[in-house]
Amino acid sequence: MHNRSFDIVGGGRKSHKIFDDIISVENLLSAWSEFKRGKMNKSDVCDFSFCLENNLFDLHQRLAEKTYLPNKYEFFYVKDPKLRPIHKASVKDRVVFQAVFRVLYHVFDKKFIFDSYSCRFNKGTHIGVKRLAKFTRSASKNNHQTIYALKCDIKKFFYNIDHDILLNLIKKEIKDKDTLDLVSKIINSFHTATNKGLPLGNVTSQLFANIYLNELDQFVKHVLKEKYYIRYCDDFIVLHKDKRHLQNIVIRLNNFLQTKLSLALHPNKISVRKTNQGIDFLGYVILPHHIVLRTKTKQRMIRKLRQKQSLLRVGVITRESFDQTLQSYLGLFKHCKNEWMKEWVWSLFG
């Protein structure tokens, strides 16, 4: 993890030229080390690794000379569980994206609200779920008061991110022209409509998404002044004792998204319900006294384990690989009360 602090200052004061830190051979090498984890069985990653020193120095040279341009993306679908379009960047580009992320993350993360949990260090789904459970206990006075949860989802979020809006938000913190030019190349290397869209999966897309929706976070916290608000990527929840209050702020939320970020709430994914009925969030259901895995999460886990088991039987994957997958899924049960389910899964696949 890159923990170096940078003197990045807005408000007209001169900033450290972070472009040199991004393109340094040291940072590119660290970016490669982070990127390659769990990917060394991929042929394109192995090919890059075979001539690693030459590849990294070539990248550094092209970045320094401002001749670097991202390649075209490879397009395909993955089923998880529904079909999702994936645009895969080349290994060379993903190393550059990781290098950019390593530096810019620390510039922007300190600007984010505490209760944003997607793609941030020391955050994530499990911590977010536990935080929401704590919110429900606090808001309901330990389940003695009726509380409602407004749950929303932004319609086709990644594919509707406006490039100009995003770049203007980045410019608020980054003043270095060379860095801005590189970031602009990355953002404009992909689009789904006129000047819109970020590819799913890129580490820079994850950071840019948080920069973009930090505007929503600040609006909810400081304009709407909602105490119990939590967001993971484009899914967010607001808790309140007044159901009508939550219904009313939906209009304000949608207006803000449309006018400031060129986004919209998904009309079929807005719900207001009592928290004691259970809050479906990030693959778990938060109930008044415990947390359980969502039924669809359990079904997907069993389906994927059976697929992996079939591959193991015909020798496509190793026992070690299968056991890693199994332990990963069993780890889900650490965060909820499904001990019987854990034992059952172990009896089937352990």
WOMODA-V247224 format. One record per residue. N is the residue number from 1. RES is the residue in three letters. PHI is phi in radians with two decimals (* if undefined). OMEGA is omega in degrees with one decimal (999 if undefined). Layout:
n | res | phi | omega
N | RES | PHI | OMEGA
N | RES | PHI | OMEGA
This chain:
n | res | phi | omega
1 | MET | * | -175.9
2 | HIS | -1.58 | -174.4
3 | ASN | -1.86 | -179.9
4 | ARG | -1.13 | 177.8
5 | SER | -1.65 | -176.7
6 | PHE | -2.10 | 179.4
7 | ASP | -1.49 | -179.9
8 | ILE | -1.75 | -172.4
9 | VAL | -2.27 | 173.9
10 | GLY | -1.54 | 173.5
11 | GLY | 1.23 | 173.1
12 | GLY | 1.62 | 178.8
13 | ARG | -1.28 | -177.5
14 | LYS | -1.16 | -178.0
15 | SER | -1.84 | 171.9
16 | HIS | -1.06 | -178.8
17 | LYS | -1.39 | -173.6
18 | ILE | -1.29 | 178.0
19 | PHE | -0.99 | 179.6
20 | ASP | -1.11 | 178.2
21 | ASP | -1.25 | 179.7
22 | ILE | -1.12 | -171.5
23 | ILE | -1.59 | -179.4
24 | SER | -1.05 | 178.7
25 | VAL | -1.05 | 178.5
26 | GLU | -1.05 | -179.9
27 | ASN | -1.20 | 177.8
28 | LEU | -1.12 | 178.7
29 | LEU | -1.17 | 176.6
30 | SER | -1.13 | 178.0
31 | ALA | -1.09 | 177.2
32 | TRP | -1.06 | -178.6
33 | SER | -1.05 | 178.9
34 | GLU | -1.29 | -177.1
35 | PHE | -1.14 | -170.2
36 | LYS | -1.30 | -175.8
37 | ARG | -0.99 | 178.5
38 | GLY | 1.33 | -175.9
39 | LYS | -2.10 | -173.8
40 | MET | -1.24 | 173.6
41 | ASN | -1.56 | 178.5
42 | LYS | -1.55 | -173.9
43 | SER | -1.11 | -178.3
44 | ASP | -1.19 | 177.7
45 | VAL | -1.24 | 177.0
46 | CYS | -1.08 | 179.5
47 | ASP | -1.08 | 179.1
48 | PHE | -1.12 | -178.2
49 | SER | -1.15 | -175.8
50 | PHE | -1.05 | 177.4
51 | CYS | -2.08 | -170.4
52 | LEU | -1.00 | -175.9
53 | GLU | -1.05 | 179.1
54 | ASN | -1.11 | -178.9
55 | ASN | -1.12 | -179.0
56 | LEU | -1.22 | 178.2
57 | PHE | -1.17 | 176.6
58 | ASP | -1.13 | 176.6
59 | LEU | -1.07 | 179.7
60 | HIS | -1.01 | -178.2
61 | GLN | -1.10 | -178.3
62 | ARG | -1.17 | 176.6
63 | LEU | -1.15 | -179.3
64 | ALA | -1.14 | -179.4
65 | GLU | -1.49 | 179.0
66 | LYS | 1.14 | 178.7
67 | THR | -1.78 | -178.9
68 | TYR | -1.17 | 171.8
69 | LEU | -2.42 | 177.2
70 | PRO | -1.14 | 175.6
71 | ASN | -1.35 | 174.6
72 | LYS | -1.21 | -179.0
73 | TYR | -1.47 | 171.0
74 | GLU | -1.54 | -174.5
75 | PHE | -1.87 | 174.3
76 | PHE | -2.81 | 178.7
77 | TYR | -1.94 | 168.7
78 | VAL | -2.18 | 179.6
79 | LYS | -1.83 | -172.4
80 | ASP | -2.66 | -16.4
81 | PRO | -1.40 | 177.3
82 | LYS | -1.54 | -179.8
83 | LEU | -1.14 | 177.6
84 | ARG | -2.16 | 177.3
85 | PRO | -1.31 | -179.8
86 | ILE | -2.09 | 175.4
87 | HIS | -2.04 | -173.5
88 | LYS | -1.70 | 177.0
89 | ALA | -1.44 | 177.1
90 | SER | -1.18 | 178.1
91 | VAL | -1.03 | 178.9
92 | LYS | -0.95 | -178.1
93 | ASP | -1.20 | -179.1
94 | ARG | -1.19 | 173.8
95 | VAL | -1.17 | 176.9
96 | VAL | -1.09 | 179.8
97 | PHE | -1.03 | 179.3
98 | GLN | -1.13 | 179.1
99 | ALA | -1.11 | 177.3
100 | VAL | -1.13 | -180.0
101 | PHE | -1.03 | -176.2
102 | ARG | -1.00 | -178.4
103 | VAL | -1.55 | -174.2
104 | LEU | -1.25 | -179.8
105 | TYR | -0.92 | -174.9
106 | HIS | -1.30 | 175.2
107 | VAL | -1.26 | -171.4
108 | PHE | -1.66 | -173.2
109 | ASP | -1.03 | -179.3
110 | LYS | -1.19 | 178.0
111 | LYS | -1.54 | -174.2
112 | PHE | -1.42 | 175.4
113 | ILE | -1.23 | -178.4
114 | PHE | -1.11 | -170.3
115 | ASP | -1.65 | 167.8
116 | SER | -1.95 | -165.6
117 | TYR | -2.06 | -176.8
118 | SER | -1.54 | 171.0
119 | CYS | 0.95 | 175.7
120 | ARG | -2.28 | -179.9
121 | PHE | -1.17 | -178.6
122 | ASN | 1.09 | 174.4
123 | LYS | -2.18 | 176.8
124 | GLY | 1.78 | -172.6
125 | THR | -1.11 | -173.7
126 | HIS | -1.16 | 177.8
127 | ILE | -1.19 | 177.8
128 | GLY | -1.12 | 178.7
129 | VAL | -1.10 | 179.7
130 | LYS | -1.15 | 177.6
131 | ARG | -1.14 | 178.0
132 | LEU | -1.13 | 176.4
133 | ALA | -1.06 | 177.4
134 | LYS | -1.14 | 176.8
135 | PHE | -1.02 | -176.8
136 | THR | -1.13 | 177.5
137 | ARG | -1.14 | -178.7
138 | SER | -1.18 | -177.5
139 | ALA | -1.14 | -176.7
140 | SER | -1.64 | -177.4
141 | LYS | 0.94 | -178.1
142 | ASN | 0.99 | 174.5
143 | ASN | 1.18 | 176.8
144 | HIS | -1.74 | -178.8
145 | GLN | -2.28 | 179.0
146 | THR | -1.26 | 179.9
147 | ILE | -2.23 | 179.9
148 | TYR | -1.99 | 178.3
149 | ALA | -2.05 | 170.9
150 | LEU | -1.62 | 179.3
151 | LYS | -2.02 | -177.1
152 | CYS | -2.34 | 178.3
153 | ASP | -2.44 | -179.9
154 | ILE | -1.55 | -174.3
155 | LYS | -1.21 | 176.8
156 | LYS | 0.75 | -171.3
157 | PHE | -0.97 | -173.9
158 | PHE | -1.06 | -176.8
159 | TYR | -1.43 | 179.4
160 | ASN | -2.01 | 176.8
161 | ILE | -1.21 | -177.1
162 | ASP | -1.41 | -176.0
163 | HIS | -1.09 | -178.0
164 | ASP | -1.15 | 178.2
165 | ILE | -1.10 | -179.7
166 | LEU | -1.06 | -179.2
167 | LEU | -1.11 | 177.7
168 | ASN | -1.15 | 176.5
169 | LEU | -1.17 | 178.6
170 | ILE | -1.16 | -179.1
171 | LYS | -1.14 | 177.0
172 | LYS | -1.12 | -177.2
173 | GLU | -1.93 | -176.8
174 | ILE | -1.86 | -178.9
175 | LYS | -1.88 | -177.0
176 | ASP | -1.28 | -175.0
177 | LYS | -1.07 | -178.3
178 | ASP | -1.11 | 177.2
179 | THR | -1.13 | 179.4
180 | LEU | -1.11 | 178.1
181 | ASP | -1.12 | 179.0
182 | LEU | -1.15 | 178.6
183 | VAL | -1.07 | 178.9
184 | SER | -1.09 | 177.0
185 | LYS | -1.06 | -179.2
186 | ILE | -1.15 | -178.7
187 | ILE | -1.11 | -175.8
188 | ASN | -1.44 | 176.6
189 | SER | -1.28 | -177.3
190 | PHE | -2.52 | 171.1
191 | HIS | -2.79 | 179.3
192 | THR | -1.82 | 176.0
193 | ALA | -2.46 | -178.9
194 | THR | -1.04 | 174.4
195 | ASN | 1.04 | 179.8
196 | LYS | -2.36 | 169.2
197 | GLY | 1.84 | 171.8
198 | LEU | -2.25 | -179.6
199 | PRO | -1.32 | 175.3
200 | LEU | -1.17 | 172.2
201 | GLY | 1.77 | 178.6
202 | ASN | -1.11 | 179.5
203 | VAL | -1.11 | 176.7
204 | THR | -1.22 | 177.8
205 | SER | -1.07 | 179.9
206 | GLN | -1.14 | 177.2
207 | LEU | -1.17 | -179.6
208 | PHE | -1.07 | 178.0
209 | ALA | -1.09 | 178.7
210 | ASN | -1.22 | 175.3
211 | ILE | -1.08 | -178.0
212 | TYR | -1.12 | -175.0
213 | LEU | -1.45 | 170.9
214 | ASN | -1.07 | 175.6
215 | GLU | -1.09 | 175.9
216 | LEU | -1.13 | -179.3
217 | ASP | -1.00 | -178.8
218 | GLN | -1.15 | 177.7
219 | PHE | -1.11 | -178.1
220 | VAL | -1.14 | -176.1
221 | LYS | -1.34 | -169.0
222 | HIS | -1.88 | 175.8
223 | VAL | -1.78 | 176.1
224 | LEU | -1.29 | 177.9
225 | LYS | 1.00 | 177.5
226 | GLU | -1.44 | -177.3
227 | LYS | -1.33 | -174.8
228 | TYR | -1.88 | -177.9
229 | TYR | -2.34 | -179.8
230 | ILE | -2.52 | -178.3
231 | ARG | -2.34 | 169.8
232 | TYR | -2.29 | -174.8
233 | CYS | 0.96 | -176.7
234 | ASP | -1.75 | 173.8
235 | ASP | -1.81 | 177.9
236 | PHE | -2.52 | -176.5
237 | ILE | -2.34 | 173.4
238 | VAL | -2.17 | 177.5
239 | LEU | -1.86 | 177.5
240 | HIS | -2.83 | -179.8
241 | LYS | -1.37 | -176.2
242 | ASP | -1.86 | -179.3
243 | LYS | -1.09 | -178.6
244 | ARG | -1.13 | 177.0
245 | HIS | -1.01 | -180.0
246 | LEU | -1.14 | 178.1
247 | GLN | -1.10 | -179.1
248 | ASN | -1.25 | -176.7
249 | ILE | -1.30 | 176.3
250 | VAL | -1.00 | -180.0
251 | ILE | -1.10 | -179.3
252 | ARG | -1.18 | 177.5
253 | LEU | -1.09 | -178.6
254 | ASN | -1.14 | 178.2
255 | ASN | -1.08 | 179.1
256 | PHE | -1.10 | -179.0
257 | LEU | -1.06 | -177.4
258 | GLN | -1.22 | -174.1
259 | THR | -1.43 | -174.6
260 | LYS | -1.72 | -172.7
261 | LEU | -2.18 | 179.9
262 | SER | 0.98 | 179.1
263 | LEU | -2.18 | 177.4
264 | ALA | -2.63 | 172.9
265 | LEU | -1.19 | 174.5
266 | HIS | -1.28 | -173.9
267 | PRO | -1.08 | -178.9
268 | ASN | -1.62 | -178.3
269 | LYS | -2.19 | 173.9
270 | ILE | -1.99 | -179.8
271 | SER | -2.48 | 172.8
272 | VAL | -2.25 | -179.2
273 | ARG | -2.60 | 179.0
274 | LYS | -1.16 | -179.2
275 | THR | -1.16 | -179.4
276 | ASN | -1.27 | 173.2
277 | GLN | -1.49 | -178.9
278 | GLY | 1.75 | 177.6
279 | ILE | -1.90 | 179.0
280 | ASP | -1.45 | -174.7
281 | PHE | -2.63 | 172.7
282 | LEU | 1.01 | 175.8
283 | GLY | 1.55 | 178.5
284 | TYR | -2.14 | 172.5
285 | VAL | -2.08 | -179.7
286 | ILE | -1.59 | 178.2
287 | LEU | -1.82 | -175.1
288 | PRO | -0.95 | -174.0
289 | HIS | -2.10 | 178.6
290 | HIS | -2.87 | -179.9
291 | ILE | -2.09 | 178.4
292 | VAL | -2.23 | 173.9
293 | LEU | -1.22 | 175.2
294 | ARG | -1.14 | -178.1
295 | THR | -0.97 | -179.5
296 | LYS | -1.12 | 177.8
297 | THR | -1.13 | 179.0
298 | LYS | -1.10 | -179.7
299 | GLN | -1.10 | 179.3
300 | ARG | -1.14 | 179.8
301 | MET | -1.08 | 180.0
302 | ILE | -1.10 | -179.8
303 | ARG | -1.08 | -178.8
304 | LYS | -1.22 | 177.7
305 | LEU | -1.15 | 177.2
306 | ARG | -1.16 | 176.5
307 | GLN | -1.11 | 178.5
308 | LYS | -1.12 | 179.7
309 | GLN | -1.11 | 177.2
310 | SER | -1.11 | 178.1
311 | LEU | -1.16 | 178.0
312 | LEU | -1.13 | -176.8
313 | ARG | -1.11 | -178.7
314 | VAL | -1.71 | 173.8
315 | GLY | 1.44 | 179.7
316 | VAL | -1.28 | 175.9
317 | ILE | -2.14 | -179.8
318 | THR | -1.52 | 175.6
319 | ARG | -1.07 | 178.8
320 | GLU | -1.06 | 178.6
321 | SER | -1.10 | 179.3
322 | PHE | -1.11 | -178.7
323 | ASP | -1.11 | 176.8
324 | GLN | -1.10 | 177.8
325 | THR | -1.12 | -179.6
326 | LEU | -1.06 | -179.2
327 | GLN | -1.13 | 177.6
328 | SER | -1.10 | 179.0
329 | TYR | -1.23 | 178.2
330 | LEU | -1.09 | 177.8
331 | GLY | -1.10 | 177.8
332 | LEU | -1.06 | -175.3
333 | PHE | -1.32 | 178.5
334 | LYS | -1.13 | -171.9
335 | HIS | -1.80 | -178.5
336 | CYS | -2.71 | -178.2
337 | LYS | -1.78 | 176.9
338 | ASN | -2.41 | -175.2
339 | GLU | -1.04 | -179.6
340 | TRP | -1.10 | 179.8
341 | MET | -1.18 | 178.8
342 | LYS | -1.08 | 179.4
343 | GLU | -1.13 | -179.6
344 | TRP | -1.16 | 179.0
345 | VAL | -1.09 | 179.3
346 | TRP | -1.11 | 179.7
347 | SER | -1.17 | -179.6
348 | LEU | -1.41 | -168.5
349 | PHE | -2.10 | -174.3
350 | GLY | -1.31 | 999
